[in-house]
């Protein structure tokens, strides 16, 4: 999980988070499923977005501006759906890792 916070809410239907491209790449390399969460003190609410739902930064991009929909409220999240999503993503990542290991060992 990558956690950010602010004291005031953003205007509109999204909360914005600035994320370094290097942090994005570091989080993508993890086996674990990554969720970005921004807590807004004024709303006493946290908003979330799965890392896989972001568009990857370009090669020359240093930071990315992430827009988290305010409808993604952590206080009302469907944890069963998240658990199922985590299971699926983990299975895919594990399978990719095994495939990579097999390719390396056959060389």
Residue pairs with C-beta under 8 A, 6 or more apart in sequence:
1 34
1 35
1 36
1 37
2 19
2 23
2 27
2 34
2 35
2 36
2 37
2 51
3 37
3 38
3 39
4 17
4 36
4 37
4 38
4 39
5 38
5 39
5 40
5 41
6 15
6 38
6 39
6 40
6 41
7 40
7 41
7 42
8 40
8 41
8 42
9 15
9 40
9 42
9 43
10 16
10 40
13 69
13 70
13 71
14 67
14 68
14 69
14 70
15 38
15 40
15 47
15 67
15 68
15 70
16 65
16 66
16 67
16 68
17 36
17 38
17 65
17 66
17 68
18 63
18 64
18 65
18 66
19 36
19 63
19 64
19 65
19 66
20 62
20 63
21 57
21 61
21 62
21 63
21 64
24 51
24 54
24 56
24 57
24 64
27 34
27 51
28 34
28 51
28 56
31 90
31 93
31 94
31 97
32 90
33 50
33 51
33 52
33 85
33 86
33 89
33 90
34 50
34 51
34 52
35 48
35 49
35 50
35 51
35 82
36 48
36 49
36 50
36 51
36 54
36 66
36 68
37 46
37 47
37 48
37 74
38 46
38 47
38 48
38 68
39 45
39 46
40 46
40 47
45 73
45 74
45 75
46 73
46 74
46 75
47 68
47 69
47 70
47 72
47 73
47 74
48 68
48 72
48 74
48 77
49 66
49 68
49 69
49 72
50 85
52 89
54 64
54 66
55 64
57 63
57 64
